[in-house]
């Protein structure tokens, strides 16, 4: 039993590493965008930040709806982001 769990954990780690490698260039490109620089600086206009949160909320709400419906979050308690985005948007 322990060997099976360890083997699955190793497979999960390899998958996460592969995903990180496969998306590294896209991640670097995203970090170079002016909007991301502004967002990360903490000097973002309140209206622009509200628009960003609203759009993120729409995306995460749909993704999480289907992930929950397909039991994809069973081993990831608290992974949902939509409620937090909603809270921040309303604040």
Helices and strands as residue ranges (DSSP letters): H 2-31, H 34-41, H 46-69, H 82-90
